[in-house]
Amino acid sequence: MLSVIRSAALVGVEAVPVEIEVNTGEKGEMGLWLVGLPDAAVKESEERVQSALQNSGLRLPETRTTINLAPGDLKKEGSIYDLPIALGIAASTGQLNREFLKHYLIAGELGLSGGTRPVRGGVAMAILARKAGMRGVILPRASAEEAALVGGIEAIPADSLDGALRFLTGEAKVTPLVATMTARHASGESQPDFSEVKGQTAIRRAVEVAAAGGHNLLMIGPPGSGKSLIAKRIPTILPAPDAEELLEILGVHSAAGAAMNDVARCWQRPFRSPHHTISDIGLIGGGAIPGPGEVSLAHRGVLFLDELPEFRRSALEVLRQPLEDGQVTVSRAAAKVTLPARLMLVAAMNPCPCGHLGDRQRECRCSPMQVRKYRAKISGPLLDRIDIQVEAPALSIEELRSAAPGEPSEAMRLRVEAARTRQRGRFGRRSGGCNALLGGRELREYCALEKAQGDLLQQAMEKLGLSARAYDRILRVARTIADLAAAEHIATSHLLEAIHYRSLDRS
């Protein structure tokens, strides 16, 4: 008897449909025969499924059974097909009505006892089921909790094979899970706060401008100047993600296998801070079957690269596409996938190899050649894509002792949210809702300059040797500064401040 179960495979951060066909009653040697381009983990499901069926009180097929994972040209990996295969066997042996299976997308790993274990991609599977017009998904409880956030479908938790079977037969009533998390800003004493940052007024201002417009930021200063301290607090002043952004964030993390309760990402935008020894694949994504890397895990949030020149040159250069396009395309023999990477890059670096150039307390011993070689590790095209470049001077002990607590994150966040509201009111989501993503038409419409301002910008471009890309980015930053000031048009003071933020980007 033939039964068909609908499941899914993860390709990048998206789920694609997979049909599991189970046919029993065939002539030949008794056993399970698995086809459809399965990997080693999928092949091992035969032993897990047979044990789970027995320990759940279900009858094993007494004939040859062929299990086909379609389409046959798509590589299947992982243990997510255990539960649908077991239910398919139950249906093909007459222990479950096959009609009950067509309404749900099913996935889950089975233990030998018949209990279920979470799988990656619960959010992506729920989105796929909703697009396909299905009633819902049947997943292990932790994965179903993520799927419930999608809305519009039923997210049925299956704690065991027996529980899933009893739900499908109607013997047990299972209430679909309801999302209990909503997008709101993180709060609490455990959260870092900008009130802990003393002094550094200029950097705080630059960070606020960067957060208000979604601009990339580079801080350059000696060790101990507070660069990392400030960077880790940037998520606390960013607006909370809306429902659509929240779903995108959860989808990426779910596909990467991060459990929903591992981090408080439902309350706050993601913050990723990889070590400088990270590989190109770890940063950009990839693998035999491409999966998300750090740039995708920072989608709709912050990617912080500390000690920027210490990263591999090749790893830094692959950042060009995501910084420009908001996505990254990874090509492998198994698949070619496009991963989301709409992020805010925050980077920090020392001014020289020893780190003390410009430090009032310590003497720099680096030669001009060493300083140039050190800074040359950051290519011009990458610097072009960093909108704001600001110096972070070291504070003396006297300044640290005398400085009053800084302005709290909440006050800064309110100003940032007000600026973002003005941007959304101006062009909605056409440019992603922030000035950093303004296109050519929006730049001409919303960043128009008077003749004197245009002449001023031209002089600055020629003096600093900036590129055409830097020209557009200066206009975007100036527009953000005007939004923070609630100004309808860009003033000369706004333009001058934006030009000042490119002072490190010289020919």
C-alpha positions as CSV (number, residue, x, y, z in Angstrom):
1,M,0.0,0.0,0.0
2,L,1.3,3.5,-0.9
3,S,1.2,6.5,1.4
4,V,2.5,10.0,0.8
5,I,3.7,12.4,3.5
6,R,4.5,16.1,2.9
7,S,7.7,17.3,4.5
8,A,10.5,19.8,3.7
9,A,14.2,20.3,3.2
10,L,16.2,23.3,4.2
11,V,18.1,25.1,1.4
12,G,19.8,28.1,2.9
13,V,17.2,29.6,5.2
14,E,14.2,28.6,3.2
15,A,12.2,25.4,3.2
16,V,11.5,23.6,-0.1
17,P,8.8,20.9,-0.4
18,V,9.7,17.2,-0.1
19,E,7.3,14.3,-0.5
20,I,8.0,11.1,1.3
21,E,6.5,8.1,-0.5
22,V,6.2,4.8,1.5
23,N,5.2,1.7,-0.4
24,T,4.8,-1.7,1.4
25,G,3.7,-5.1,0.2
26,E,6.5,-5.4,-2.3
27,K,8.1,-8.7,-3.2
28,G,11.7,-9.3,-2.2
29,E,13.8,-9.3,0.9
30,M,12.0,-7.9,4.0
31,G,13.3,-4.6,5.2
32,L,13.4,-0.8,4.5
33,W,15.0,0.5,1.3
34,L,15.6,4.2,1.3
35,V,16.1,6.1,-2.0
36,G,16.0,9.8,-3.0
37,L,19.6,11.1,-2.5
38,P,19.7,10.7,1.3
39,D,22.9,11.5,3.2
40,A,24.3,9.3,6.0
41,A,22.1,10.8,8.7
42,V,19.0,10.1,6.7
43,K,20.1,6.5,5.9
44,E,20.5,5.9,9.6
45,S,16.9,6.8,10.2
46,E,16.0,3.3,9.2
47,E,17.2,1.9,12.6
48,R,15.7,4.8,14.6
49,V,12.3,4.5,12.9
50,Q,12.1,0.7,13.4
51,S,13.0,1.0,17.0
52,A,10.6,3.9,17.6
53,L,7.7,2.0,15.9
54,Q,8.3,-1.0,18.1
55,N,8.5,1.0,21.3
56,S,5.4,2.9,20.4
57,G,3.4,-0.4,20.0
58,L,3.1,-0.1,16.2
59,R,3.5,-3.0,13.8
60,L,6.5,-3.2,11.5
61,P,5.9,-4.1,7.8
62,E,6.5,-7.7,7.1
63,T,7.4,-7.2,3.5
64,R,9.9,-5.2,1.5
65,T,9.2,-1.5,2.0
66,T,10.6,1.2,-0.3
67,I,10.8,4.8,0.9
68,N,11.4,7.5,-1.7
69,L,12.3,11.1,-0.8
70,A,11.2,13.2,-3.8
71,P,12.4,15.1,-5.7
72,G,15.3,12.7,-6.3
73,D,17.8,15.4,-7.4
74,L,17.7,17.3,-4.1
75,K,20.2,16.2,-1.5
76,K,18.4,15.3,1.8
77,E,20.3,15.7,5.0
78,G,19.8,15.4,8.7
79,S,17.3,13.5,10.8
80,I,14.2,15.6,10.2
81,Y,12.5,12.8,8.1
82,D,12.3,10.3,11.0
83,L,8.8,11.3,12.1
84,P,7.2,11.5,8.6
85,I,8.8,8.2,7.6
86,A,7.4,6.5,10.7
87,L,3.9,7.9,10.1
88,G,4.2,6.9,6.4
89,I,4.9,3.3,7.4
90,A,2.0,3.4,9.9
91,A,-0.3,4.6,7.1
92,S,1.0,2.1,4.5
93,T,0.4,-0.8,6.9
94,G,-3.2,0.3,7.6
95,Q,-2.5,1.6,11.1
96,L,-3.3,5.2,10.1
97,N,-5.8,6.7,7.6
98,R,-3.8,8.1,4.8
99,E,-6.3,11.0,4.3
100,F,-5.2,12.4,7.7
101,L,-1.7,13.1,6.5
102,K,-2.4,15.4,3.5
103,H,-3.3,18.4,5.6
104,Y,0.0,18.8,7.5
105,L,3.7,19.3,6.8
106,I,5.5,16.9,9.1
107,A,9.2,16.8,10.3
108,G,11.0,15.6,13.4
109,E,13.8,13.5,14.7
110,L,12.9,10.3,16.6
111,G,14.6,8.7,19.6
112,L,14.7,5.0,20.0
113,S,11.9,5.2,22.5
114,G,9.7,7.1,20.1
115,G,10.2,10.5,21.6
116,T,10.9,13.5,19.4
117,R,13.8,15.9,19.3
118,P,13.8,19.4,17.8
119,V,14.9,20.1,14.2
120,R,16.2,23.1,12.4
121,G,13.9,25.4,10.3
122,G,10.6,25.4,12.2
123,V,9.8,28.9,11.0
124,A,10.7,28.2,7.4
125,M,8.6,25.0,7.4
126,A,5.6,27.0,8.7
127,I,6.0,29.6,6.1
128,L,6.1,26.9,3.4
129,A,3.0,25.2,4.8
130,R,1.2,28.5,4.8
131,K,2.1,29.2,1.2
132,A,1.0,25.7,0.2
133,G,-2.4,26.3,1.7
134,M,-2.0,23.5,4.3
135,R,-3.7,23.3,7.6
136,G,-0.5,23.4,9.6
137,V,2.7,21.7,10.7
138,I,3.4,18.8,13.0
139,L,6.8,19.3,14.7
140,P,8.6,18.5,17.9
141,R,7.5,21.0,20.6
142,A,10.5,23.3,20.5
143,S,10.3,23.6,16.7
144,A,6.5,24.0,16.9
145,E,6.9,26.9,19.3
146,E,9.0,28.7,16.6
147,A,6.5,27.8,13.9
148,A,3.7,29.2,15.9
149,L,5.2,32.7,15.4
150,V,4.3,32.6,11.7
151,G,0.6,32.8,12.3
152,G,-2.2,31.7,9.9
153,I,-1.6,28.0,10.4
154,E,-1.8,25.4,13.1
155,A,1.5,24.5,14.9
156,I,0.9,21.1,16.4
157,P,3.5,19.9,19.0
158,A,4.4,16.3,18.8
159,D,6.2,15.1,21.9
160,S,6.4,11.5,20.6
161,L,5.5,9.3,17.6
162,D,2.6,7.9,19.6
163,G,1.3,11.5,20.3
164,A,1.5,12.4,16.7
165,L,-0.4,9.3,15.7
166,R,-3.1,9.8,18.3
167,F,-3.6,13.4,17.1
168,L,-3.9,12.3,13.5
169,T,-6.4,9.6,14.3
170,G,-8.4,11.9,16.5
171,E,-7.9,9.8,19.7
172,A,-6.2,12.7,21.4
173,K,-7.0,16.4,21.1
174,V,-4.0,18.6,20.8
175,T,-4.4,22.4,21.0
176,P,-2.3,24.2,18.4
177,L,0.4,26.4,20.0
178,V,-0.1,30.1,20.1
179,A,2.8,32.6,19.8
180,T,3.5,34.1,23.2
181,M,6.3,36.4,22.1
182,T,5.8,39.8,20.5
183,A,8.3,42.3,19.2
184,R,9.1,44.7,21.9
185,H,12.3,46.3,23.2
186,A,14.5,44.5,25.7
187,S,14.6,45.8,29.2
188,G,15.9,44.8,32.6
189,E,18.9,45.3,34.8
190,S,20.9,42.6,33.0
191,Q,20.9,44.6,29.7
192,P,23.9,46.8,28.9
193,D,23.2,50.5,28.8
194,F,24.9,53.6,27.4
195,S,24.7,55.2,30.9
196,E,27.7,53.0,31.7
197,V,29.8,54.8,29.0
198,K,31.6,57.8,30.5
199,G,32.7,60.7,28.3
200,Q,33.2,60.0,24.6
201,T,30.5,62.5,23.6
202,A,31.6,62.6,19.9
203,I,31.5,58.8,19.6
204,R,28.1,58.6,21.2
205,R,26.8,61.2,18.7
206,A,28.2,59.2,15.8
207,V,26.7,56.0,17.1
208,E,23.3,57.7,17.4
209,V,23.5,59.0,13.9
210,A,24.5,55.5,12.6
211,A,21.6,53.8,14.5
212,A,19.1,56.4,13.3
213,G,19.9,55.8,9.7
214,G,21.1,52.2,9.7
215,H,24.6,53.3,8.6
216,N,27.8,51.3,8.8
217,L,30.2,52.6,11.5
218,L,34.0,52.4,12.0
219,M,35.6,53.4,15.3
220,I,39.3,53.9,15.4
221,G,41.2,54.5,18.6
222,P,43.8,53.1,21.1
223,P,43.1,50.1,23.3
224,G,40.9,50.9,26.3
225,S,39.1,53.8,24.6
226,G,35.7,52.1,24.9
227,K,35.1,50.9,21.3
228,S,33.9,47.4,22.3
229,L,32.0,48.8,25.3
230,I,30.1,51.1,23.0
231,A,29.5,48.6,20.2
232,K,27.9,46.1,22.5
233,R,25.3,48.7,23.6
234,I,24.2,49.7,20.1
235,P,21.4,47.1,19.9
236,T,19.8,48.8,23.0
237,I,19.2,52.0,21.1
238,L,17.9,50.4,17.9
239,P,14.1,50.3,17.3
240,A,12.5,46.9,18.2
241,P,11.9,44.8,15.1
242,D,8.4,44.9,13.7
243,A,6.4,41.6,13.0
244,E,7.9,41.1,9.5
245,E,11.5,41.8,10.6
246,L,11.0,39.5,13.7
247,L,9.9,36.7,11.4
248,E,13.0,37.2,9.2
249,I,15.3,37.1,12.2
250,L,13.8,34.0,13.7
251,G,13.8,32.3,10.3
252,V,17.5,32.7,9.9
253,H,18.3,31.6,13.4
254,S,15.9,28.7,13.2
255,A,17.5,27.5,10.0
256,A,20.9,27.8,11.7
257,G,19.8,25.5,14.5
258,A,19.7,28.1,17.3
259,A,16.9,27.3,19.7
260,M,14.5,30.1,20.3
261,N,15.3,30.4,24.0
262,D,19.1,30.4,23.5
263,V,19.2,34.1,23.2
264,A,16.8,37.0,23.8
265,R,16.6,37.7,20.1
266,C,12.8,38.0,20.2
267,W,13.2,41.1,22.4
268,Q,16.2,42.7,20.6
269,R,17.9,42.8,17.3
270,P,20.7,40.3,16.8
271,F,24.2,41.2,17.8
272,R,27.0,39.1,16.3
273,S,30.7,39.5,17.2
274,P,32.8,36.8,15.5
275,H,36.5,36.4,16.4
276,H,39.0,37.7,13.8
277,T,40.2,34.1,13.1
278,I,36.8,33.3,11.5
279,S,37.0,31.7,8.1
280,D,35.4,33.1,4.9
281,I,32.7,30.4,5.1
282,G,32.0,31.1,8.8
283,L,31.5,34.8,8.0
284,I,29.6,34.7,4.8
285,G,28.0,31.3,5.0
286,G,28.4,28.1,3.0
287,G,29.1,24.4,3.6
288,A,28.3,21.3,1.4
289,I,24.7,22.4,1.5
290,P,25.0,26.2,2.0
291,G,23.8,27.5,5.3
292,P,23.8,31.0,7.0
293,G,27.0,32.5,8.3
294,E,27.6,35.4,10.7
295,V,26.4,38.1,8.2
296,S,23.1,36.3,7.9
297,L,22.8,35.7,11.6
298,A,23.2,39.4,12.0
299,H,20.4,40.1,9.5
300,R,18.3,43.1,10.7
301,G,20.8,43.6,13.5
302,V,24.4,44.4,14.2
303,L,27.6,42.7,13.0
304,F,30.5,43.8,15.1
305,L,34.0,43.2,13.9
306,D,36.6,44.0,16.5
307,E,40.2,44.5,15.5
308,L,39.2,44.9,11.9
309,P,42.7,44.7,10.3
310,E,43.3,41.3,12.0
311,F,40.6,39.6,9.9
312,R,41.7,37.8,6.8
313,R,41.7,40.0,3.8
314,S,39.6,37.5,1.8
315,A,37.0,37.4,4.6
316,L,36.7,41.2,4.6
317,E,36.4,41.4,0.9
318,V,33.4,39.0,0.8
319,L,31.6,41.6,2.9
320,R,31.2,43.9,-0.1
321,Q,28.1,42.2,-1.6
322,P,26.1,42.0,1.6
323,L,26.9,45.6,2.6
324,E,25.8,46.8,-0.9
325,D,22.9,44.5,-1.7
326,G,21.7,43.3,1.7
327,Q,22.1,39.6,0.7
328,V,24.8,37.2,-0.1
329,T,24.8,34.5,-2.9
330,V,26.7,31.3,-2.1
331,S,27.4,28.8,-4.8
332,R,28.3,25.2,-4.1
333,A,28.2,22.0,-6.1
334,A,25.1,20.9,-4.2
335,A,23.2,24.2,-4.5
336,K,23.2,27.9,-5.1
337,V,21.4,29.9,-2.5
338,T,20.8,33.5,-1.6
339,L,20.9,34.3,2.1
340,P,19.6,37.5,3.7
341,A,22.2,39.9,5.1
342,R,20.6,43.3,5.7
343,L,22.8,44.4,8.6
344,M,24.5,47.3,10.2
345,L,28.2,46.8,10.2
346,V,30.1,48.2,13.3
347,A,33.9,47.8,13.2
348,A,36.7,48.8,15.5
349,M,40.4,49.1,15.0
350,N,43.5,50.6,16.5
351,P,45.1,53.6,14.8
352,C,48.4,51.7,14.4
353,P,50.0,48.3,15.1
354,C,50.9,49.2,18.7
355,G,47.6,51.0,19.2
356,H,49.0,54.1,20.8
357,L,49.1,56.6,17.9
358,G,47.5,59.8,19.1
359,D,47.3,58.5,22.7
360,R,48.1,61.3,25.2
361,Q,49.3,58.8,27.8
362,R,51.5,56.4,25.9
363,E,54.0,56.9,23.1
364,C,53.6,55.3,19.7
365,R,56.7,53.6,18.4
366,C,55.4,52.7,14.9
367,S,57.0,54.2,11.9
368,P,54.8,56.0,9.3
369,M,55.4,53.0,6.9
370,Q,54.1,50.6,9.5
371,V,51.0,52.7,10.1
372,R,50.3,52.9,6.4
373,K,50.8,49.2,6.0
374,Y,48.5,48.5,8.9
375,R,45.7,50.7,7.6
376,A,46.1,49.4,4.1
377,K,44.8,46.0,5.3
378,I,41.3,47.7,5.0
379,S,40.8,48.1,1.3
380,G,39.4,51.3,-0.2
381,P,36.3,49.6,-1.6
382,L,35.4,48.3,1.9
383,L,36.0,51.7,3.5
384,D,33.7,53.2,0.8
385,R,30.9,51.1,2.2
386,I,31.4,52.4,5.8
387,D,29.3,55.5,6.1
388,I,30.7,56.9,9.3
389,Q,34.3,56.8,10.4
390,V,35.0,58.3,13.8
391,E,38.0,58.6,16.1
392,A,37.8,57.2,19.6
393,P,40.3,59.0,21.8
394,A,41.5,57.4,25.0
395,L,40.2,58.9,28.3
396,S,42.6,59.7,31.1
397,I,42.2,58.4,34.6
398,E,41.1,61.9,35.8
399,E,38.4,62.1,33.0
400,L,37.1,58.6,34.0
401,R,36.9,59.6,37.7
402,S,35.3,63.0,37.1
403,A,32.9,62.0,34.2
404,A,29.3,61.8,35.2
405,P,27.2,58.8,34.1
406,G,26.3,59.0,30.4
407,E,22.9,59.4,28.9
408,P,20.9,56.2,29.2
409,S,20.1,54.0,26.2
410,E,16.3,54.7,26.5
411,A,16.7,58.4,25.8
412,M,18.9,57.7,22.8
413,R,16.5,55.1,21.5
414,L,13.6,57.4,21.6
415,R,15.4,59.9,19.4
416,V,16.5,57.1,17.0
417,E,12.9,55.8,16.8
418,A,11.6,59.3,16.1
419,A,14.1,59.6,13.2
420,R,13.2,56.2,11.9
421,T,9.5,57.2,12.0
422,R,10.2,60.2,9.8
423,Q,12.1,58.0,7.4
424,R,9.3,55.5,7.1
425,G,6.8,58.2,6.7
426,R,8.8,59.6,3.8
427,F,9.4,56.5,1.7
428,G,7.8,53.6,3.6
429,R,9.6,50.2,3.1
430,R,10.8,51.1,-0.4
431,S,14.3,51.6,0.9
432,G,14.1,49.2,3.8
433,G,12.8,51.9,6.1
434,C,16.1,53.7,6.7
435,N,18.3,56.3,5.0
436,A,21.3,54.0,4.6
437,L,19.4,52.1,1.9
438,L,18.2,55.2,-0.1
439,G,18.5,54.6,-3.9
440,G,19.4,57.0,-6.6
441,R,15.8,58.4,-7.1
442,E,15.2,58.9,-3.4
443,L,18.6,60.6,-3.0
444,R,17.7,63.1,-5.7
445,E,14.3,63.7,-4.2
446,Y,15.1,63.8,-0.5
447,C,18.7,64.8,-0.4
448,A,18.7,67.8,-2.7
449,L,21.4,70.4,-1.9
450,E,21.5,74.1,-2.5
451,K,24.2,75.4,-4.9
452,A,26.4,76.6,-2.0
453,Q,26.1,73.3,-0.3
454,G,26.9,71.4,-3.5
455,D,30.0,73.5,-4.0
456,L,31.0,72.8,-0.4
457,L,30.6,69.0,-0.9
458,Q,32.5,69.1,-4.1
459,Q,35.5,70.8,-2.4
460,A,35.5,68.2,0.3
461,M,35.4,65.4,-2.2
462,E,38.3,66.8,-4.1
463,K,40.3,67.5,-0.9
464,L,39.7,64.1,0.7
465,G,39.9,62.2,-2.6
466,L,36.6,60.5,-2.0
467,S,34.8,58.2,-4.5
468,A,31.4,58.6,-6.1
469,R,30.1,56.0,-3.7
470,A,31.3,58.1,-0.8
471,Y,29.4,61.1,-2.2
472,D,26.1,59.2,-2.0
473,R,26.9,58.0,1.5
474,I,27.6,61.5,2.7
475,L,24.2,62.6,1.5
476,R,22.5,59.7,3.2
477,V,24.3,60.5,6.5
478,A,23.4,64.2,6.2
479,R,19.7,63.2,5.6
480,T,19.8,61.2,8.8
481,I,21.3,64.1,10.8
482,A,18.6,66.3,9.5
483,D,16.0,63.7,10.6
484,L,17.4,63.6,14.1
485,A,17.0,67.4,14.1
486,A,13.5,67.1,12.8
487,A,14.5,69.3,9.8
488,E,12.6,69.1,6.5
489,H,15.7,69.9,4.5
490,I,19.5,69.3,4.8
491,A,21.2,72.3,6.4
492,T,24.8,73.2,5.9
493,S,25.6,72.2,9.5
494,H,24.2,68.7,8.7
495,L,26.3,68.4,5.6
496,L,29.5,69.5,7.4
497,E,28.9,66.9,10.2
498,A,28.4,64.2,7.6
499,I,31.6,65.2,5.8
500,H,33.5,65.1,9.1
501,Y,32.5,61.5,9.5
502,R,34.6,60.6,6.3
503,S,37.8,62.2,7.7
504,L,39.6,58.8,7.9
505,D,38.7,57.9,4.3
506,R,41.5,59.5,2.4
507,S,43.2,58.8,-0.9
